[in-house]
Amino acid sequence: MPKDAAVEEFAGLVRALKARDGRSYEALGRRLSVSASTLHRYCSGATVPEEFAVVDRLALLCGADEEERRALEAAWTEADRARRRAAWPAPTPVPAVSAAPESNPEPSAPEPGPAPDPTAPDPSAPDPTAPDPSAADPSAPEAPRARPRRGAPAPLLVAAAVALVVLALAAALLGHPTRTASAPAPASTAPGRTAAPLPFTWSIGPQLWEGGCGHTYLVDRVPRAVAPPPVAADSGAWAGTHGAVHGGEALVRITVQGRSPSDAVVLHALHVRVVDRAAPLPWHAYRMDNGCGGAVTPRHFAVDLDRPRPLARPVDGLDASGAKVRKIPAVSFPYKVTSSDPEELLVSARTAGCDCRWYLELEWSAGGRTGTVRITDGGKPFRTSGTRGRPAYVHDSAEGRWITDSDSGQTG
């Protein structure tokens, strides 16, 4: 399939940066925390990165100036749009039919028209300030205070419904703030204990694949109803469309950056909170690769969700891109971040025996302030389920269909 012109233009700029730097794919990928094969796909145009941040880091490593970085971001934006259009076309809008009854005035218009008697008010009527349906009838402009006869139930029902809505809104406005003040802070805002903005920014990548190509999803569909595996950059949309759940392992990357170049923010600890445990999902397991691997295993925090109280344990990384395997030492808390010195925390959460819903809490301090930020998947817990004993499939690109592990020659 021919590449989109915007994708090809972006890939050309990335290739030019890589050629100017002169380092190998392995060496640059190691600095960017991506595999050599993933960086090669960026340069060939086979994949467009889901986020510009990794491309911007490449530009900085290769000595690009500000103007080149702006041009690169503009090219990435157009290539990303083209990728999304090609992979996930916009759905056909469905006409809204529920609003039709509200726009039909027929039930109330005929009834109040012939009764313009203002001298006979109904003592049992509800709130006199409620709007009168007869005011919308152009045939009775001089009788705005006329009320419907007792035998017409529709206007009374409308007034009662309005009163119920008003009462519900009043209860929500009076009661909700008190509950919000004591509730834990959502992931996108500062903790409820303080109204001041956070002294740092953070973002997550919740749909990462090991080495940029290896991952397993659990999907409640038979193979013929599952689309071919996407490239890693499109994994979020693919997983959302299929209602997929991370199978066996979930990788989450947290990027933290201070707001000030001089006032450091100290990150003290990362806690794991499991909010729900259930039996592993009885769904099919779909592998996104047919055998892949990377030369670099980044340092990370390992989480065993099957433990009663999981901890985020720092683990060394490995660099096998050279003649000798080199260890990448793990770094334990605390970390310091500024606007010019951000930090990436990679979390690998694994389970074999549960369907676990969980989130993270990041403790911080800065300038005499302390707080905790809840890290979630867009406001809801992350979800990871064991795959042991589940039917596992890989995609045969030659035949264009999902096949079992035994058919493909893989095991486990």
Secondary structure by P-SEA (a helix, b strand, c coil): ccccaaaaaaaaaaaaaaaaacccaaaaaaaacccaaaaaaaaacccccccaaaaaaaaaaacccaaaaaaaaaaaaaaaaaaaaaccccccccccccccccccccccccccccccccccccccccccccccccccccccccccccccccccaaaaaaaaaaaaaaaaaaaaaaccaaaaaaccccccccccccccccccccccccccccccccbbbbbccccccccccccccaaaaaaaaaccccccbbbbbbbbbbccccbbbbbcbbbbbbccccccccbbbbbcccccccccccbbbbbccccccccbbbbbbbbccccbbbbbccccccccccccbbbbbbbbbbbcccccccbbbbbbccccccbbbbbccccbbbbbbbbcccbbbbbccccccccccccccccc
